[in-house]
Amino acid sequence: MLSGANFIVTPVFREDIAIVCNRRKALWLPGCGSLTEIATAEEMGCEVVKLFPGSTYGPGFDKAIKGPQPWTSIMPTGGVSSDLQMSKSKRLVRCRCYLCRYGVTINF
């Protein structure tokens, strides 16, 4: 963040990162895999939760989260291949996902 980052995306929920992002008023998107992690991240100031890996959970999980927590903004990410992108995108829109992330694996 000292280099000017406006947001931080992490693969897991980490309280220490939440504290720094809140202090610097930077958007923080933690990777969460359960309702407990999602609720804890929101209590720590998270605005958008990254559901990771999205291919494991699918649109049904996103929709189920909206029952007890309709205020939760979810960004599913990880493990979605390009051939499934369009059909999965339509299902994610129907279950009211906040945003979706598709991409490719980059090997360094």
Backbone bond lengths (Angstrom), bond angles and torsions (degrees), N, CA, C in turn:
res aa  C-N    CA-C-N  psi(-1)  N-CA   C-N-CA  omega(-1)  CA-C   N-CA-C  phi
1 M - - - 1.446 - - 1.520 110.91 -
2 L 1.303 116.76 -23.68 1.453 119.10 177.73 1.521 110.97 -65.62
3 S 1.340 116.61 -21.11 1.465 121.14 178.58 1.520 112.24 -88.15
4 G 1.326 117.87 2.97 1.455 120.98 175.58 1.513 115.87 103.36
5 A 1.315 119.02 17.10 1.467 120.85 178.80 1.527 110.43 -65.28
6 N 1.319 116.23 135.88 1.462 121.79 177.67 1.519 112.51 -96.50
7 F 1.338 116.56 -14.37 1.458 120.57 178.66 1.525 109.42 -152.49
8 I 1.323 114.99 157.10 1.464 122.37 179.52 1.526 108.00 -128.89
9 V 1.339 116.97 129.94 1.460 122.62 175.89 1.526 106.73 -116.34
10 T 1.330 116.23 124.62 1.458 120.34 -178.84 1.527 110.56 -120.90
11 P 1.326 117.52 151.58 1.466 119.60 179.99 1.525 113.59 -75.52
12 V 1.334 117.21 -18.39 1.465 121.94 -178.15 1.525 109.72 -138.16
13 F 1.331 115.83 165.98 1.460 121.08 174.99 1.528 108.71 -80.74
14 R 1.358 116.07 125.62 1.466 121.33 175.70 1.515 109.28 -135.23
15 E 1.318 115.34 120.65 1.464 121.22 -176.99 1.525 111.89 -62.09
16 D 1.331 118.50 -37.80 1.460 120.94 -178.74 1.531 111.76 -63.62
17 I 1.320 116.80 -36.32 1.466 120.18 177.46 1.522 110.11 -70.25
18 A 1.327 117.19 -38.42 1.474 121.18 177.48 1.523 110.69 -58.48
19 I 1.318 116.84 -44.35 1.457 121.10 -178.22 1.524 111.07 -62.32
20 V 1.333 116.98 -45.33 1.471 120.76 -179.49 1.527 110.74 -65.54
21 C 1.335 117.40 -44.32 1.469 120.63 -179.64 1.525 111.22 -63.28
22 N 1.334 117.20 -41.75 1.465 119.87 178.03 1.519 111.02 -63.93
23 R 1.317 116.82 -40.93 1.462 121.15 179.50 1.531 110.98 -62.61
24 R 1.341 116.76 -38.04 1.468 121.69 -177.61 1.538 112.72 -92.24
25 K 1.347 116.03 0.06 1.467 122.63 -178.70 1.534 111.95 56.89
26 A 1.332 115.08 43.59 1.459 122.31 177.74 1.521 109.19 -105.21
27 L 1.330 116.74 139.31 1.459 121.60 175.84 1.522 108.88 -62.74
28 W 1.323 115.79 135.37 1.456 122.09 -177.17 1.514 108.71 -128.37
29 L 1.349 117.09 124.19 1.455 122.81 179.99 1.529 108.99 -118.46
30 P 1.340 117.50 93.72 1.460 119.95 -179.58 1.526 111.96 -82.85
31 G 1.322 115.95 146.50 1.455 120.69 173.45 1.512 110.01 -76.99
32 C 1.317 117.24 122.78 1.464 122.29 -179.26 1.522 109.10 -126.53
33 G 1.335 115.55 150.77 1.451 119.86 -178.86 1.510 114.48 -130.83
34 S 1.334 117.38 8.35 1.460 120.02 178.84 1.524 109.23 -150.54
35 L 1.321 115.59 162.59 1.465 120.33 177.78 1.524 110.50 -62.00
36 T 1.325 117.10 -36.04 1.468 120.97 178.60 1.526 110.94 -63.51
37 E 1.336 117.12 -45.81 1.466 120.02 178.08 1.520 111.12 -63.40
38 I 1.325 117.11 -40.23 1.460 121.13 179.48 1.522 110.50 -62.71
39 A 1.334 117.00 -47.36 1.466 121.08 179.94 1.531 111.06 -62.75
40 T 1.323 117.37 -41.42 1.460 121.31 179.26 1.529 110.75 -64.98
41 A 1.329 116.85 -42.88 1.468 120.57 178.27 1.529 110.78 -60.97
42 E 1.325 116.75 -41.91 1.464 120.11 178.71 1.527 111.22 -65.49
43 E 1.320 116.99 -38.06 1.465 120.28 176.73 1.528 111.34 -64.12
44 M 1.340 116.38 -27.65 1.465 121.26 178.99 1.526 112.11 -88.13
45 G 1.346 117.26 7.03 1.457 120.56 174.66 1.510 116.45 101.87
46 C 1.324 117.88 7.58 1.459 121.35 -179.76 1.532 110.52 -69.07
47 E 1.333 116.71 132.93 1.469 122.25 178.83 1.532 111.67 -94.91
48 V 1.340 116.37 -36.57 1.465 122.10 -179.51 1.526 107.64 -132.23
49 V 1.330 116.27 128.69 1.460 121.96 -179.78 1.519 109.33 -98.92
50 K 1.328 116.17 132.49 1.461 121.57 175.11 1.527 107.50 -90.05
51 L 1.328 117.21 114.33 1.464 121.46 177.34 1.520 107.06 -83.96
52 F 1.320 115.92 114.54 1.456 120.74 -173.43 1.521 110.48 -134.87
53 P 1.300 118.24 132.95 1.459 128.69 -9.45 1.530 111.64 -81.78
54 G 1.311 115.70 131.39 1.460 121.71 -176.62 1.515 113.63 -61.53
55 S 1.336 117.26 -31.41 1.463 120.26 -178.88 1.525 111.73 -66.96
56 T 1.310 117.57 -25.92 1.460 121.74 179.47 1.521 111.46 -74.98
57 Y 1.319 116.69 -38.07 1.460 121.42 -174.30 1.521 113.17 -90.48
58 G 1.311 117.70 -47.79 1.455 121.25 179.23 1.517 113.57 75.78
59 P 1.335 116.61 172.69 1.466 122.33 -176.72 1.526 114.34 -60.39
60 G 1.314 118.41 -27.05 1.461 120.44 -179.94 1.523 112.11 -63.48
61 F 1.320 116.91 -37.87 1.463 121.11 178.93 1.524 109.99 -67.14
62 D 1.326 116.16 -44.06 1.472 120.80 179.15 1.524 110.59 -58.24
63 K 1.320 115.84 -44.71 1.460 120.85 -179.35 1.535 110.77 -66.25
64 A 1.324 116.82 -39.02 1.461 120.55 179.97 1.526 111.76 -65.54
65 I 1.308 118.09 -34.57 1.476 122.40 178.55 1.527 110.01 -63.95
66 K 1.332 116.40 -35.82 1.469 120.43 -178.04 1.526 112.63 -66.27
67 G 1.333 118.79 -17.74 1.470 121.28 177.12 1.514 111.71 -64.65
68 P 1.340 117.53 -64.65 1.461 119.01 -179.25 1.527 113.76 -78.15
69 Q 1.328 117.93 -21.12 1.464 121.33 -177.07 1.534 110.29 -133.67
70 P 1.324 118.65 71.68 1.468 120.59 -176.36 1.528 113.69 -65.27
71 W 1.306 118.28 -17.23 1.468 122.54 -179.52 1.528 112.54 -81.80
72 T 1.328 117.93 -10.64 1.461 121.44 -175.18 1.520 111.79 -71.49
73 S 1.340 115.59 128.76 1.465 122.24 174.70 1.518 107.87 -99.05
74 I 1.336 116.26 122.04 1.464 122.05 -173.45 1.520 110.85 -116.71
75 M 1.345 116.13 135.90 1.455 122.71 173.18 1.526 107.74 -121.13
76 P 1.349 118.22 97.17 1.463 119.37 176.85 1.530 110.13 -69.81
77 T 1.301 116.73 138.99 1.461 120.67 179.33 1.526 110.22 -152.56
78 G 1.318 115.98 150.53 1.457 121.82 173.99 1.509 114.69 98.87
79 G 1.342 115.03 124.23 1.450 120.88 170.84 1.510 116.77 80.41
80 V 1.325 118.07 18.72 1.458 120.37 178.86 1.524 108.26 -103.70
81 S 1.328 116.20 117.21 1.462 119.77 -178.88 1.524 110.89 -80.84
82 S 1.322 116.32 159.39 1.463 120.92 -175.41 1.525 112.76 -63.50
83 D 1.350 118.64 -30.21 1.463 119.60 179.75 1.530 111.84 -70.81
84 L 1.320 117.78 -22.80 1.462 121.17 177.76 1.530 112.59 -95.60
85 Q 1.319 116.31 -6.52 1.459 120.63 -171.42 1.519 113.51 -55.43
86 M 1.318 118.70 -50.95 1.465 121.07 -175.18 1.527 111.98 -68.62
87 S 1.318 118.40 -46.67 1.467 119.21 -178.76 1.523 111.07 -65.36
88 K 1.320 116.58 -39.10 1.453 119.58 179.44 1.532 110.48 -70.26
89 S 1.328 118.06 -37.70 1.470 121.58 178.76 1.519 110.65 -58.91
90 K 1.323 116.93 -43.37 1.465 120.32 179.85 1.526 110.82 -62.49
91 R 1.337 116.85 -41.94 1.464 120.04 178.94 1.522 111.07 -67.00
92 L 1.329 117.55 -37.59 1.465 120.60 -179.99 1.522 111.23 -68.18
93 V 1.324 117.50 -34.85 1.463 120.63 176.65 1.526 109.42 -66.06
94 R 1.324 116.97 -41.97 1.464 120.68 179.39 1.526 112.23 -62.72
95 C 1.337 117.43 -31.15 1.464 118.65 -179.44 1.532 111.37 -94.85
96 R 1.318 117.20 12.67 1.463 124.21 171.30 1.525 114.77 66.45
97 C 1.332 117.65 42.55 1.458 119.98 173.89 1.523 108.78 -69.30
98 Y 1.308 115.89 145.27 1.461 121.90 -177.19 1.521 110.67 -68.36
99 L 1.319 117.01 -49.57 1.454 122.81 173.39 1.501 109.13 -155.96
100 C 1.331 115.49 165.67 1.452 122.19 -177.41 1.511 108.78 -127.60
101 R 1.309 117.00 146.17 1.455 120.31 177.75 1.519 108.58 -124.86
102 Y 1.318 115.16 123.01 1.451 121.42 174.09 1.518 107.85 -121.03
103 G 1.286 116.89 149.76 1.457 118.86 179.31 1.514 110.23 -171.37
104 V 1.299 113.28 -166.17 1.458 120.61 179.18 1.516 108.34 -122.96
105 T 1.322 115.03 159.86 1.444 120.03 176.41 1.524 109.45 -78.56
106 I 1.310 116.16 133.19 1.468 121.20 178.19 1.525 107.44 -112.59
107 N 1.316 115.99 121.71 1.460 120.94 178.24 1.522 109.26 -100.99
108 F 1.312 115.84 128.78 1.473 120.00 179.86 1.507 110.48 -97.32
